[in-house]
Amino acid sequence: MTEQTVTTVEKLVMLVTGALVIVAMPVLGLIVTVTGSMSPMVVYSQGDSSGYALAPGAIPEGAEILTTPIIGPNARAMLLAAALVLFGLLAVYKLFQPEPGAAPTTAPETTEQ
């Protein structure tokens, strides 16, 4: 059985991606739950009617904003996407990293006599 070691680069990527996933899912999810802003939509009222928008820029002029999400869903999605990109980069790194104990890919030196 071969013994595999974890390099410093792999440890760093695992630490950063783990932190991104932990912050994106449970931490921000708990903040959203505790603050009570469960809807990712911006709620506004205009006159005697109300409506929903995905972003404050989509609200009609003259409308009053009633509630906004404390942390938008795009922020959480971007953190998870960054973690997935780092995992992908780690996979590419591992793909091109030579195995320990493998023969070098250079041609052997010859001595001329």
C-alpha positions as protocol buffer text, in pm:
chain_id: "A"
residue {
  index: 1
  type: MET
  ca { x: 0 y: 0 z: 0 }
}
residue {
  index: 2
  type: THR
  ca { x: 138 y: 340 z: -93 }
}
residue {
  index: 3
  type: GLU
  ca { x: 141 y: 625 z: 150 }
}
residue {
  index: 4
  type: GLN
  ca { x: 5 y: 951 z: 20 }
}
residue {
  index: 5
  type: THR
  ca { x: 102 y: 1283 z: 171 }
}
residue {
  index: 6
  type: VAL
  ca { x: -96 y: 1602 z: 157 }
}
residue {
  index: 7
  type: THR
  ca { x: 106 y: 1895 z: 29 }
}
residue {
  index: 8
  type: THR
  ca { x: 92 y: 2248 z: 163 }
}
residue {
  index: 9
  type: VAL
  ca { x: -97 y: 2367 z: -145 }
}
residue {
  index: 10
  type: GLU
  ca { x: -363 y: 2099 z: -94 }
}
residue {
  index: 11
  type: LYS
  ca { x: -398 y: 2185 z: 275 }
}
residue {
  index: 12
  type: LEU
  ca { x: -436 y: 2554 z: 191 }
}
residue {
  index: 13
  type: VAL
  ca { x: -701 y: 2490 z: -76 }
}
residue {
  index: 14
  type: MET
  ca { x: -892 y: 2255 z: 155 }
}
residue {
  index: 15
  type: LEU
  ca { x: -884 y: 2515 z: 433 }
}
residue {
  index: 16
  type: VAL
  ca { x: -1002 y: 2802 z: 213 }
}
residue {
  index: 17
  type: THR
  ca { x: -1276 y: 2603 z: 37 }
}
residue {
  index: 18
  type: GLY
  ca { x: -1398 y: 2459 z: 365 }
}
residue {
  index: 19
  type: ALA
  ca { x: -1415 y: 2807 z: 515 }
}
residue {
  index: 20
  type: LEU
  ca { x: -1606 y: 2940 z: 213 }
}
residue {
  index: 21
  type: VAL
  ca { x: -1861 y: 2661 z: 231 }
}
residue {
  index: 22
  type: ILE
  ca { x: -1905 y: 2700 z: 609 }
}
residue {
  index: 23
  type: VAL
  ca { x: -1953 y: 3076 z: 578 }
}
residue {
  index: 24
  type: ALA
  ca { x: -2187 y: 3050 z: 277 }
}
residue {
  index: 25
  type: MET
  ca { x: -2421 y: 2783 z: 405 }
}
residue {
  index: 26
  type: PRO
  ca { x: -2462 y: 2755 z: 784 }
}
residue {
  index: 27
  type: VAL
  ca { x: -2327 y: 3093 z: 898 }
}
residue {
  index: 28
  type: LEU
  ca { x: -2509 y: 3315 z: 649 }
}
residue {
  index: 29
  type: GLY
  ca { x: -2814 y: 3087 z: 666 }
}
residue {
  index: 30
  type: LEU
  ca { x: -2826 y: 3130 z: 1043 }
}
residue {
  index: 31
  type: ILE
  ca { x: -2793 y: 3507 z: 1010 }
}
residue {
  index: 32
  type: VAL
  ca { x: -3079 y: 3516 z: 759 }
}
residue {
  index: 33
  type: THR
  ca { x: -3294 y: 3296 z: 982 }
}
residue {
  index: 34
  type: VAL
  ca { x: -3226 y: 3492 z: 1302 }
}
residue {
  index: 35
  type: THR
  ca { x: -3295 y: 3829 z: 1141 }
}
residue {
  index: 36
  type: GLY
  ca { x: -3620 y: 3703 z: 993 }
}
residue {
  index: 37
  type: SER
  ca { x: -3552 y: 3814 z: 636 }
}
residue {
  index: 38
  type: MET
  ca { x: -3620 y: 3475 z: 481 }
}
residue {
  index: 39
  type: SER
  ca { x: -3737 y: 3610 z: 145 }
}
residue {
  index: 40
  type: PRO
  ca { x: -3466 y: 3699 z: -106 }
}
residue {
  index: 41
  type: MET
  ca { x: -3707 y: 3949 z: -263 }
}
residue {
  index: 42
  type: VAL
  ca { x: -3731 y: 4322 z: -199 }
}
residue {
  index: 43
  type: VAL
  ca { x: -4085 y: 4409 z: -95 }
}
residue {
  index: 44
  type: TYR
  ca { x: -4215 y: 4752 z: -192 }
}
residue {
  index: 45
  type: SER
  ca { x: -4542 y: 4939 z: -190 }
}
residue {
  index: 46
  type: GLN
  ca { x: -4666 y: 5195 z: -435 }
}
residue {
  index: 47
  type: GLY
  ca { x: -4990 y: 5364 z: -345 }
}
residue {
  index: 48
  type: ASP
  ca { x: -5229 y: 5097 z: -219 }
}
residue {
  index: 49
  type: SER
  ca { x: -5057 y: 4803 z: -393 }
}
residue {
  index: 50
  type: SER
  ca { x: -4741 y: 4616 z: -308 }
}
residue {
  index: 51
  type: GLY
  ca { x: -4496 y: 4415 z: -513 }
}
residue {
  index: 52
  type: TYR
  ca { x: -4175 y: 4216 z: -512 }
}
residue {
  index: 53
  type: ALA
  ca { x: -3846 y: 4273 z: -693 }
}
residue {
  index: 54
  type: LEU
  ca { x: -3520 y: 4081 z: -711 }
}
residue {
  index: 55
  type: ALA
  ca { x: -3305 y: 4392 z: -677 }
}
residue {
  index: 56
  type: PRO
  ca { x: -3359 y: 4748 z: -555 }
}
residue {
  index: 57
  type: GLY
  ca { x: -3289 y: 4872 z: -908 }
}
residue {
  index: 58
  type: ALA
  ca { x: -3602 y: 4695 z: -1034 }
}
residue {
  index: 59
  type: ILE
  ca { x: -3834 y: 4892 z: -806 }
}
residue {
  index: 60
  type: PRO
  ca { x: -4050 y: 5154 z: -981 }
}
residue {
  index: 61
  type: GLU
  ca { x: -3979 y: 5519 z: -907 }
}
residue {
  index: 62
  type: GLY
  ca { x: -4178 y: 5663 z: -620 }
}
residue {
  index: 63
  type: ALA
  ca { x: -4227 y: 5324 z: -452 }
}
residue {
  index: 64
  type: GLU
  ca { x: -4152 y: 5277 z: -84 }
}
residue {
  index: 65
  type: ILE
  ca { x: -3926 y: 4988 z: 13 }
}
residue {
  index: 66
  type: LEU
  ca { x: -4081 y: 4785 z: 296 }
}
residue {
  index: 67
  type: THR
  ca { x: -3827 y: 4503 z: 346 }
}
residue {
  index: 68
  type: THR
  ca { x: -3498 y: 4396 z: 195 }
}
residue {
  index: 69
  type: PRO
  ca { x: -3298 y: 4079 z: 254 }
}
residue {
  index: 70
  type: ILE
  ca { x: -3008 y: 4129 z: 492 }
}
residue {
  index: 71
  type: ILE
  ca { x: -2788 y: 3900 z: 281 }
}
residue {
  index: 72
  type: GLY
  ca { x: -2877 y: 3849 z: -80 }
}
residue {
  index: 73
  type: PRO
  ca { x: -2888 y: 3503 z: -231 }
}
residue {
  index: 74
  type: ASN
  ca { x: -2627 y: 3607 z: -486 }
}
residue {
  index: 75
  type: ALA
  ca { x: -2368 y: 3660 z: -212 }
}
residue {
  index: 76
  type: ARG
  ca { x: -2412 y: 3305 z: -87 }
}
residue {
  index: 77
  type: ALA
  ca { x: -2407 y: 3166 z: -440 }
}
residue {
  index: 78
  type: MET
  ca { x: -2086 y: 3352 z: -522 }
}
residue {
  index: 79
  type: LEU
  ca { x: -1913 y: 3213 z: -212 }
}
residue {
  index: 80
  type: LEU
  ca { x: -2013 y: 2859 z: -309 }
}
residue {
  index: 81
  type: ALA
  ca { x: -1905 y: 2917 z: -670 }
}
residue {
  index: 82
  type: ALA
  ca { x: -1565 y: 3039 z: -550 }
}
residue {
  index: 83
  type: ALA
  ca { x: -1527 y: 2722 z: -342 }
}
residue {
  index: 84
  type: LEU
  ca { x: -1614 y: 2505 z: -643 }
}
residue {
  index: 85
  type: VAL
  ca { x: -1365 y: 2692 z: -862 }
}
residue {
  index: 86
  type: LEU
  ca { x: -1092 y: 2634 z: -603 }
}
residue {
  index: 87
  type: PHE
  ca { x: -1179 y: 2263 z: -590 }
}
residue {
  index: 88
  type: GLY
  ca { x: -1153 y: 2253 z: -969 }
}
residue {
  index: 89
  type: LEU
  ca { x: -814 y: 2423 z: -962 }
}
residue {
  index: 90
  type: LEU
  ca { x: -698 y: 2170 z: -703 }
}
residue {
  index: 91
  type: ALA
  ca { x: -810 y: 1888 z: -932 }
}
residue {
  index: 92
  type: VAL
  ca { x: -610 y: 2036 z: -1221 }
}
residue {
  index: 93
  type: TYR
  ca { x: -310 y: 2079 z: -990 }
}
residue {
  index: 94
  type: LYS
  ca { x: -334 y: 1715 z: -881 }
}
residue {
  index: 95
  type: LEU
  ca { x: -372 y: 1603 z: -1241 }
}
residue {
  index: 96
  type: PHE
  ca { x: -40 y: 1755 z: -1346 }
}
residue {
  index: 97
  type: GLN
  ca { x: 152 y: 1689 z: -1024 }
}
residue {
  index: 98
  type: PRO
  ca { x: 398 y: 1400 z: -1062 }
}
residue {
  index: 99
  type: GLU
  ca { x: 352 y: 1101 z: -835 }
}
residue {
  index: 100
  type: PRO
  ca { x: 608 y: 1066 z: -556 }
}
residue {
  index: 101
  type: GLY
  ca { x: 867 y: 803 z: -641 }
}
residue {
  index: 102
  type: ALA
  ca { x: 787 y: 818 z: -1013 }
}
residue {
  index: 103
  type: ALA
  ca { x: 1070 y: 817 z: -1260 }
}
residue {
  index: 104
  type: PRO
  ca { x: 1167 y: 1158 z: -1394 }
}
residue {
  index: 105
  type: THR
  ca { x: 1045 y: 1238 z: -1742 }
}
residue {
  index: 106
  type: THR
  ca { x: 1384 y: 1360 z: -1864 }
}
residue {
  index: 107
  type: ALA
  ca { x: 1603 y: 1146 z: -2082 }
}
residue {
  index: 108
  type: PRO
  ca { x: 1888 y: 969 z: -1904 }
}
residue {
  index: 109
  type: GLU
  ca { x: 2231 y: 1119 z: -1946 }
}
residue {
  index: 110
  type: THR
  ca { x: 2475 y: 926 z: -2159 }
}
residue {
  index: 111
  type: THR
  ca { x: 2852 y: 940 z: -2140 }
}
residue {
  index: 112
  type: GLU
  ca { x: 3048 y: 941 z: -2458 }
}
residue {
  index: 113
  type: GLN
  ca { x: 3380 y: 761 z: -2475 }
}
